[in-house]
Every structure is written in C-alpha cells, then in structure tokens.
Amino acid sequence: MSYHIDTGLIKEKFNTDCECPLCEIKKVVEEQFLHEFLNDAVMEDNTRIKVGKNGFCARHFDMLFSRQNKLSVALQIGTRVEKLQHLFEPSANVRTAIKQAEAITKSSTTCVICDLVEDSMVKYYKTIAQMFQKERDFFKTLISSKGFCIHHYAELLKYSRHAGFVSKEYVKILGNTQKRNMERLQEELKKFCDKHDYRNALEPLGSAETALPRMREKLYGKKYD
C-alpha cells in the first residue's frame, strides 16, 4: 500500500489550531490551481479544452478576476463562451426550447477548478486513512485535533475503508473526536448566549466570544475571500 499524496501538508495542517484541518488543506490546494490557471496552464491545449468544456463557477471566476493577470482570465472565458454559443440558437419549438433550457442550466453548474480541487481532496481523504494505519503517531495527532467541518467529516467516513485492517478503529476514533469537539463548541456557544443575560454581564466570555463564527466553520466549512 502506498500513499496517494505527500503527507507533509496533512501533518502541518493537523497540527494547526483550527476547527477543520481539511478546510486548511483545501485552501492550499485551491490556491495551487488558481495559480496554474493564471499562469502557464492557460497556454496548454489540454487546459483550454477543459475550460471550454466546464468553465468556472462564479466563485472561482471572481477569485481569478480579483488577481493581477486579467488577460489569462479573458482568454479562458473567451474559450468557454465559444463552446456555449450553440446553446443560444433560436429554438424551433417549445419542446426543443425546454431541452435547450436544461442544457443551459447544466452548463452553469460545472467548474474545472472545482473538479480538480475535489479530485485532489479525495486523495487526501484516502491518504489520511492510510496514515492512521501505517503511522501510529498519527493516531495521537488525530485524537488531539479539534475535529472537522461536517462536510469533511462525512468525506473522511466515506473513504475510511482505505485504513485497511484498522478501518473499524479509524471510524470509531473519527466519531469520538468529532462528537467531543461538537460538544465543546456547543458549550462555548451556550456560554455566548448566556452572556447576553444581564445576570451574567460580568462573566468573562473567553473563547466563547468567537464561538459563533467557529460554529459556522464547523457547519459549513471555512469561508475564504
């Protein structure tokens, strides 16, 4: 059995004080692809074909456009629009118009960067499971983490079979770690709410002051501009 990816980034982010190390990993992966699509990749035929076929979602378009190389974005968007032109031919009747509408709607749900990021993240989910099996020190790292956002927790469970003969132990540790940290954050959120009772006006908030945005991260993943 071999790792799907290098384990360095996993170890780095799992030792970061955060509510979801996989959100931190995803940000690094996403930045790498954004850099590629603003630089050398834009001139590669294979990349232009993928962009023409799938385009960018609104979020990744905005992220690309917010950076310096506007020409790269313009060239790629031009390729995408070229591939969409056939969808705007006048329909002969209502039946074909409905099919056309379905095709247009489908075309707005694809994104080449989303696909690449997701493919990379699947490799991380598998590698984390393998690390649990092969590196016993990682057992301690996982337990001492603050858990994950619920999306990434579900993905880890989905690929847990890659932990091989310790898969049962792996899902148990994942579950206990997630449950403990959800309860921790729920307690902090309760403390934040209780603070708004005048009788607790003098009570220190401590970490509960940031409980709401951190709960947002747990429920929906970390938000990046």
C-alpha positions in Angstrom: 0.0 0.0 0.0 1.3 3.4 -0.9 0.2 6.9 -0.1 -1.8 8.8 -2.6 -0.1 12.1 -1.9 2.8 13.6 0.1 1.9 13.6 3.8 3.7 16.8 4.7 0.8 19.1 4.2 -1.5 16.8 6.2 0.9 16.8 9.2 1.3 20.5 9.0 -2.4 21.3 9.0 -3.4 18.7 11.5 -1.0 20.4 13.9 -2.7 23.8 13.3 -5.1 25.3 15.8 -8.2 25.2 13.7 -11.7 23.8 13.6 -11.1 21.8 10.4 -7.6 20.9 9.1 -9.1 19.7 5.8 -10.5 23.2 5.2 -7.0 24.4 5.6 -5.6 21.8 3.2 -8.4 22.6 0.7 -7.4 26.2 0.7 -3.8 25.3 -0.2 -4.9 23.0 -3.0 -7.3 25.6 -4.4 -4.6 28.3 -4.4 -2.3 26.0 -6.3 -4.9 25.5 -9.1 -5.8 29.2 -9.2 -2.1 30.0 -9.7 -1.9 27.4 -12.5 -4.9 28.8 -14.3 -3.5 32.3 -14.2 -0.1 31.3 -15.5 1.5 28.6 -17.6 -1.6 26.4 -17.8 -3.6 28.9 -19.7 -1.5 28.2 -22.8 -1.8 24.4 -22.7 -4.2 22.9 -25.2 -5.4 20.3 -22.6 -6.3 23.1 -20.1 -8.1 25.2 -22.7 -10.2 22.1 -23.7 -11.2 21.5 -20.0 -12.1 25.2 -19.6 -14.1 25.2 -22.8 -16.0 22.1 -21.6 -16.6 23.0 -18.0 -15.8 26.7 -17.5 -15.6 28.2 -14.0 -18.2 28.6 -11.3 -19.0 32.2 -10.2 -16.8 31.8 -7.1 -13.7 30.7 -8.9 -14.3 33.3 -11.7 -14.4 36.0 -9.0 -11.2 34.6 -7.4 -9.4 34.6 -10.7 -10.6 38.0 -11.7 -9.6 39.6 -8.4 -5.9 38.8 -9.2 -3.5 40.5 -11.4 -3.5 38.5 -14.6 -6.8 39.6 -16.2 -5.6 38.6 -19.7 -5.4 34.9 -18.7 -9.0 35.1 -17.4 -10.3 36.8 -20.5 -8.6 34.2 -22.8 -10.1 31.3 -20.9 -13.6 32.9 -20.6 -13.5 33.5 -24.3 -12.8 29.8 -24.9 -15.7 28.9 -22.7 -18.2 31.3 -24.3 -17.2 30.0 -27.7 -18.2 26.5 -26.6 -21.5 27.8 -25.3 -22.6 29.6 -28.4 -24.6 26.7 -29.8 -26.9 26.9 -26.8 -28.2 30.2 -27.8 -29.5 29.4 -31.3 -33.3 30.2 -31.6 -35.4 27.1 -30.8 -37.7 25.7 -33.4 -40.5 24.9 -30.9 -41.3 24.6 -27.2 -40.1 21.0 -26.9 -36.6 21.9 -28.2 -36.7 25.1 -26.1 -37.2 23.1 -22.9 -34.3 20.8 -23.8 -32.2 23.9 -24.6 -33.1 25.3 -21.2 -32.0 22.1 -19.5 -28.6 22.2 -21.4 -28.1 25.9 -20.4 -28.9 25.2 -16.8 -26.5 22.2 -16.8 -23.7 24.3 -18.3 -23.9 26.8 -15.4 -23.2 24.1 -12.8 -19.8 22.9 -14.0 -16.4 24.2 -13.0 -13.0 22.9 -14.0 -11.3 24.2 -10.8 -14.0 22.7 -8.5 -13.4 19.3 -10.2 -9.7 19.5 -9.9 -9.9 20.5 -6.2 -12.3 17.7 -5.4 -10.2 15.1 -7.2 -7.2 16.3 -5.1 -9.2 16.2 -1.8 -10.3 12.6 -2.4 -6.6 11.7 -2.5 -6.2 13.5 0.9 -9.1 11.6 2.4 -7.6 8.3 1.3 -4.1 9.2 2.5 -5.3 10.3 5.9 -6.9 6.9 6.3 -3.7 5.2 5.2 -1.7 7.3 7.6 -3.9 6.1 10.5 -3.0 2.6 9.6 0.7 3.0 8.9 1.9 5.8 11.2 0.9 5.1 14.8 2.0 8.6 15.9 -0.8 10.0 13.6 -3.3 8.3 15.9 -2.3 10.8 18.6 -2.4 13.7 16.1 -6.0 12.8 15.1 -7.2 12.5 18.6 -5.7 15.8 19.7 -7.3 17.7 16.7 -10.5 19.8 17.0 -12.4 17.7 14.6 -13.7 18.7 11.2 -16.4 20.6 9.5 -19.3 18.3 8.9 -18.7 18.0 5.1 -15.1 16.9 5.6 -16.0 14.6 8.4 -18.5 12.9 6.1 -15.9 12.6 3.4 -13.4 11.0 5.8 -16.0 8.4 6.8 -16.8 7.8 3.1 -13.2 6.8 2.4 -12.5 5.1 5.7 -12.0 1.7 4.1 -8.6 2.9 3.0 -7.4 2.4 6.6 -7.4 -1.3 5.8 -7.5 -3.7 8.7 -7.8 -0.8 11.2 -10.8 0.7 9.5 -13.2 -0.1 12.4 -10.8 1.6 14.9 -10.4 4.5 12.5 -14.1 5.3 12.2 -14.5 5.0 16.0 -11.7 7.5 16.6 -13.1 9.8 14.0 -16.5 9.6 15.5 -15.3 10.2 19.1 -13.1 13.1 18.0 -15.9 14.8 16.1 -18.5 14.2 18.8 -16.2 15.6 21.5 -15.4 18.7 19.6 -19.0 19.4 18.5 -20.0 19.2 22.2 -17.1 21.5 23.1 -18.2 24.1 20.6 -21.8 23.7 21.6 -20.9 24.5 25.2 -19.0 27.6 24.0 -22.0 28.7 22.0 -24.2 28.2 25.0 -21.9 30.3 27.1 -22.0 33.0 24.4 -25.8 33.0 24.6 -25.9 33.0 28.4 -23.6 36.0 28.4 -26.5 38.1 27.0 -28.5 37.5 30.2 -27.9 40.6 32.3 -27.2 38.4 35.3 -24.1 37.2 33.5 -22.9 40.6 32.4 -19.7 40.4 34.4 -18.8 36.9 33.5 -15.8 36.6 31.1 -16.5 35.2 27.7 -13.1 33.8 27.0 -13.1 31.6 23.9 -16.9 31.7 23.7 -16.5 35.2 22.1 -15.7 33.5 18.8 -18.0 30.5 19.2 -20.5 31.6 16.5 -18.0 32.1 13.6 -16.3 28.9 14.6 -19.6 27.0 14.7 -20.3 28.4 11.2 -17.0 26.8 10.1 -18.0 23.5 11.7 -21.4 23.5 9.9 -20.4 24.9 6.5 -16.6 24.8 6.2 -14.2 27.6 6.5 -15.1 30.7 4.4 -12.3 32.3 2.3 -12.5 35.5 0.4 
